[in-house]
Amino acid sequence: MTHPFSAQLPRPVAGQLHIYLLGPGVGESQVVVFPDNRCIVVDGCSQGGINLPAALLENLGITRIEALVLTHPDLDHLRGVAELVRRFSPRKIFRYPALGYVRDFVAMWHDAHPARPRYRELAEAIAVLDEHADLDGADDDAPCASTRPWTPRGAPYTVHFLAPTPFDRDRVRL
């Protein structure tokens, strides 16, 4: 894989929190490496055909994602998610609320225009997420986040997911 990151890339240091913001718009994806070296990835993204979170994780020597958080179903945030799931086997995936609605629309668009790469990429990302949910027994349309804290087993910290907001829930009638 071609690495877009230089040798001077700041490396995670045990005992410190490191946050990497990635993407053409600076922040389509975030990689968070916690003081105990566990890692979460928020959304996917690519630039110039390179899956930026995957390239960063590989560059940092990270082989497992503790959690993958998908904030919303826009392609610039889902691009590369299938690869992240396949290569880095997230222990937990927090998905966008109402993924079922998105799944239905993507299937319809893909069926109507099977040659369009955008719809093919979305369909692949959703298929991989569904497969992961089937393997880990996750609720198929569980919201990507909750207002409850999440503490990885044995971790000395808690991650607070404060979404979806009431606006998001009302918008998709959750």
N, C-alpha and C positions, 0 to 999 in steps of 0.2 A: 504494500500500500504506500502511496506517496504521502509524505507527511508535510502538511502546511505549517508545522510548528518548528521553530528554530531550536537549536541546542541550548539556547539561553532561556527557554521556557521555564518559569518558576515551577519547581517540583514540590509536591506535597511533603510536608515535614510532620512527622508524628507529633501529636500534641497540639497541632495548629489546624485551624479551619481554612480551607482554600476554596474559593469560588471562581470558576472560569465562565465567562460570558462569551457565547459563540454565535456566529452567524453574520450574514451580510448586513443586517440591520442592527448588529451588536445586541444580541440577546434573544434570538429565536430559540436558543437552547442554552441551558445552564448545566454545568457539571459541578457538583459540590462534593468535595472530599473532606470528610469529617476528621477530627483529631485522632480517631482510632483507625483511620485509613479506609473506612467504609465509604461507599460512594453512592450518590443518587444523581440521576440525570433527569432534567426537566425538558421535555420535548426533544425532537430531533431536528436536524437541519443539514443542508449540504450547500456547498459552494464549489462551482467548477467541477461537479461530478464527484466531489469528495465528501463523504459522510464525516462532518467535523467532530461530533462527539465521539464516534468510533475511532477516528484518527487520534484524537486527544487521549482517549483511554488507552489505546495501544502505546502511544508515545510515553505515557506515564507508567506503563507496566500494570495497569489495572485490568484484571481478567473477569471480574464479577461486579454487577450492579446490584446494590441492595434494593433500590427502588427506582422505578421508571414512572415519572409523572407526566401525564398528557393533559395539557391545559385546555386545548380546543382542537377541532378537527381540520384546521386549515392545512393545506399541503406543505407550506413552508415549515410547519411545526411537526408534521407527521413524516416528512421525507427522511428516510433512513431508519425509521422506527423498526421496521421488520428486521433489518440487519442487527440493530442493537439487541433486540430480543433473542435472535438466533445466536449471536456471538457472545453476549455477555450475561445470558440467563438471569434476568432480574428475579430476585426473590419475591418482589411484590410489584404489581402494576396498578397505579391509580389512573383510572380512565375518565375521560370527559363524560359528564352526565348526558344521558340520552344517546349513547353511542348507537343504540338500536335504530333511532331515527336516521342517523348519519349512514349507518350500514345500508338501510333501505334505499336512500337516495343514491349512494355510490353504486349499488348494484344496478339500479335503474339507468344511471348515466353510463356505466361501463357497458351494459347490454346494448344501449342505443349507439354508443361510440367506442367499440372495443379497441380501435387502433390508437386512441388518444392516450399517450403515456401518463398524463396526469391522473386519469381515472384508474388506469392500471395500477399505478403506485398507491393510490388511496385504497383500492380493493385489496392489494397485497398486504398493506399495513393492517387493515382491519381483519383480514383472514389470520394473520399471525397473532394478533391480539386475541382473537376468538380461540385459536388453538391453545395459547398460553392459559387462558381462562379455563378451558376444558381440562388441561393438565393439572392445574393447581386447585381446581374446584371452586374458583372464584364465582361470585354472583355475576352473571353475564352482563348486566347493565348497571353494575354498581357505580356510583358516582366516583369521579376521579379523586375526590377529596371529601373530607368532612371537617366539621369544626372540632372533632375530637383529636387529641394528640396521638402521635404514633411514635413508639419507642422500639427500635430494633432490639431483638433479644440480646440482653447483656450490655447494651450501649449505655454510656454515661450521659446521654443527651436525649432530648425529645424533639421531634419535628412537628410543628403545628401547621396543619393544612387548614387555611381559613377560607376555603372556597369549596363548592360554588357559593356565590353570594345569593341572597334572596332574589336579586334581579335575574341571575342565571337560572335559578330554579323556576321562577315564574315564567320566564321566556320559553322554557321547554316543558312547562307544566309538570315538574317533578313532584 
